[in-house]
């Protein structure tokens, strides 16, 4: 990778996702074309449940408060979508690697267990202090 690519993954009601408008911008493609590609993939899925494992219909508002459709894209969706651009868009490979790493980082961050009691918090704090 020639440059560090920053990507954003969010926790949407317990599902890690990014957005189609963000991915379109990162790939340097028109969002409407990316939506068409996703719509095409969705038409090939056998059920709505399977398609929701990849793409979740959503909307966003632009800076002028206009509402547009987009998709929340899961880790499976990113793998499928960016894979479809790998030969046409030179930075697709690097972007895919960045998303793989960011999904993994977010998953790990969400599995860190918070202390339930003050005593547990103090014990963890003392343990961390001893490591330093």
KOLPA-182277 format. One record per residue: x, z negated, y of N, C-alpha, C in turn. Coordinates in steps of 0.001 Angstrom, whole numbers. Each point is the difference from the previous one (the first is absolute). Layout:
! residues N
n.xx	n.zz	n.yy	ca.xx	ca.zz	ca.yy	c.xx	c.zz	c.yy
X	Z	Y	X	Z	Y	X	Z	Y
...
! end
This chain:
! residues 132
n.xx	n.zz	n.yy	ca.xx	ca.zz	ca.yy	c.xx	c.zz	c.yy
834	0	-1174	-834	0	1174	879	0	1236
-248	920	879	801	102	1199	-410	-995	1065
-1265	-341	59	-483	-913	1015	-918	-1023	-630
-70	-1166	641	-894	-1047	-464	-1418	364	411
-897	18	-934	-1387	336	288	-817	-1280	-74
-655	-346	1101	-880	-1159	29	-1410	448	-328
-581	-604	-989	-1378	285	-374	-771	-1309	62
-1300	103	91	-824	-1194	125	-1011	-54	-1129
-3	-1123	-686	-971	-278	-1057	-736	-1264	414
-1317	7	-163	-834	-1126	405	-794	-533	-1183
-430	-1238	136	-868	-617	-997	-1433	142	500
-779	852	-636	-1402	205	370	-884	-611	-1078
-449	-1201	241	-867	-705	-958	614	-81	-1389
1285	-306	-51	682	-174	-1280	582	1263	-593
-156	1135	663	567	1260	-474	1055	467	997
1179	306	-489	1065	494	873	-235	1473	289
-10	360	1287	-312	1364	413	808	403	1229
33	1295	232	399	571	1273	-1132	932	405
140	717	1112	-1101	849	448	401	1469	-9
-1010	847	-185	271	1439	-45	510	527	1337
-509	-512	1114	485	483	1288	1464	-389	215
393	-1158	-481	1403	-428	101	884	902	-866
-423	270	-1223	792	831	-908	121	1424	547
-1081	533	562	55	1347	582	1049	55	1103
-2	-1012	854	990	-41	1083	1420	-87	-559
195	-851	-1002	1335	-167	-593	483	1280	-683
-917	713	-644	365	1257	-665	151	1154	986
-578	-158	1198	35	1078	979	-997	1102	-321
-1143	-391	-584	-1054	971	-323	-1261	-372	768
-898	952	144	-1276	-262	671	-854	-937	-862
-602	-1000	649	-821	-957	-739	-1154	703	-704
-608	989	646	-1129	698	-631	431	716	-1280
1239	497	-29	500	649	-1217	240	-1026	-1108
505	-1160	383	211	-1068	-968	-1347	-476	-548
-1004	-126	884	-1344	-383	-456	-534	1020	-1002
230	1281	271	-447	1043	-922	650	-134	-1364
1285	-330	-4	719	-181	-1268	-592	-1190	-766
-255	-1105	720	-585	-1176	-652	-1411	320	-500
-798	659	825	-1356	380	-421	43	838	-1282
977	896	-76	157	828	-1199	338	-858	-1216
929	-950	176	337	-898	-1109	-1243	-789	-433
-761	-515	985	-1180	-803	-326	-1024	787	-799
-128	1281	287	-975	825	-726	382	173	-1467
1259	-274	-327	471	171	-1376	-69	-1287	-828
-188	-1144	661	-94	-1259	-741	-1317	-50	-771
19	-687	-1121	-1175	-82	-858	-1017	-1029	484
437	-989	778	-935	-1026	458	439	-558	1350
-962	-619	689	298	-615	1294	954	-1179	-172
-126	-719	-1117	887	-1147	-232	1449	454	-123
235	1059	-731	1363	515	-156	526	484	1348
-827	724	742	469	513	1289	323	-1140	961
-734	-1126	-65	264	-1146	875	1321	-683	-328
541	248	-1175	1333	-518	-332	1084	755	762
-348	1152	577	942	855	710	-293	72	1503
-1276	258	334	-396	252	1393	-1307	-716	303
-56	-684	1143	-1190	-736	405	-484	586	1333
-1202	572	39	-509	566	1263	-37	-1062	1097
371	397	1207	57	-935	1113	-163	772	1308
79	-708	1103	-39	585	1341	1009	-729	873
407	647	1073	856	-655	992	-409	482	1381
393	-759	1007	-274	368	1392	1319	338	685
-33	1079	784	1195	386	735	74	-771	1320
993	316	809	206	-715	1259	-1154	199	983
-807	1028	-206	-1165	253	865	-1286	-531	-633
144	-824	-1025	-1103	-642	-703	-912	994	-734
528	1173	-332	-748	969	-809	231	-328	-1469
-1046	119	-788	101	-341	-1426	261	1250	-832
942	-121	-920	367	1089	-902	48	-538	-1424
-220	894	-941	106	-417	-1399	1459	47	-430
315	-848	-932	1302	31	-654	-160	-659	-1363
1088	-163	-686	-1	-686	-1282	1024	-1114	25
-338	-1093	-669	997	-1005	-336	606	484	-1302
1308	55	-41	684	573	-1157	746	-1099	-742
-280	-130	-1285	659	-1008	-833	1365	515	-462
691	-830	-713	1316	386	-531	-120	1217	-924
-1044	18	-832	-220	1161	-873	-274	1251	826
-785	-153	1054	-317	1125	867	1230	559	695
879	-888	464	1246	449	655	832	818	-970
124	-487	-1228	800	728	-993	-575	1398	-224
-1317	100	-112	-625	1299	-221	105	888	1238
-320	-563	1146	-73	792	1230	1364	504	452
958	-881	103	1324	425	465	671	880	-1041
-279	-251	-1265	518	878	-1047	-460	1432	187
-1205	170	533	-533	1333	255	683	716	1150
735	-759	819	712	591	1131	1503	116	-252
469	-466	-1128	1444	-145	-212	812	1271	210
-539	1145	-357	778	1224	183	-240	635	1368
-1140	-278	626	-339	637	1269	509	-765	1222
161	-1310	-128	422	-828	1135	1298	-699	-381
1105	361	655	1311	-536	-388	91	-1523	-41
-653	-705	915	150	-1450	7	-972	-717	-931
-804	730	-762	-980	-620	-891	667	-898	-1036
1126	416	-542	697	-815	-1003	409	-1340	599
646	37	1177	445	-1235	648	-1180	-889	369
-1085	617	443	-1197	-745	356	-601	-660	-1236
-27	696	-1106	-531	-556	-1244	820	-1211	-435
1316	110	70	878	-1128	-360	-267	-1186	924
-153	257	1302	-265	-1080	953	-1324	-693	-322
-1023	772	-355	-1289	-611	-359	97	-796	-1300
696	514	-977	175	-751	-1252	621	-1359	300
1042	-6	819	677	-1254	348	-888	-930	817
-788	550	922	-864	-841	835	-1172	-570	-796
-586	761	-890	-1060	-541	-855	558	-1149	-853
1196	174	-529	613	-1057	-811	271	-1245	841
523	191	1213	292	-1134	880	-1285	-762	333
-1063	727	327	-1267	-646	332	-579	-740	-1207
88	601	-1170	-512	-650	-1209	728	-1323	-236
1316	15	175	782	-1237	-177	-368	-1032	1055
-175	441	1244	-350	-926	1080	-1348	-660	-260
-925	735	-583	-1323	-554	-264	-15	-943	-1198
994	90	-857	20	-874	-1180	728	-1312	264
641	-127	1153	649	-1272	331	-1110	-1025	217
80	-1063	-762	-1055	-1009	36	251	-998	1127
-1021	-238	784	81	-985	1078	-214	-1397	-584
688	-997	554	-203	-1373	-488	-1422	-472	282
-543	-793	-943	-1382	-456	133	-106	-1376	650
1070	-757	-53	-35	-1341	595	1200	-178	915
-88	-1008	862	1112	-313	899	1231	-409	-809
-209	-752	-1053	1116	-426	-846	703	1216	-607
-768	954	-497	574	1207	-587	768	802	1059
-533	59	1206	676	712	1090	1334	-659	338
20	-1308	34	1243	-724	307	1043	188	-1093
-434	-43	-1248	920	221	-1117	596	1402	74
-834	1000	273	496	1378	123	950	138	1179
-314	-649	1113	859	70	1187	1360	-633	-287
7	-1137	-687	1265	-651	-343	816	859	-968
-667	630	-933	692	884	-954	629	1173	721
-711	570	970	543	1119	774	1184	-447	840
-104	-1209	545	1080	-528	841	1277	-196	-810
-154	-427	-1243	1155	-201	-867	671	1327	-353
-759	1101	-48	562	1317	-312	835	534	1150
-293	-449	1205	683	517	1201	1302	-644	164
! end
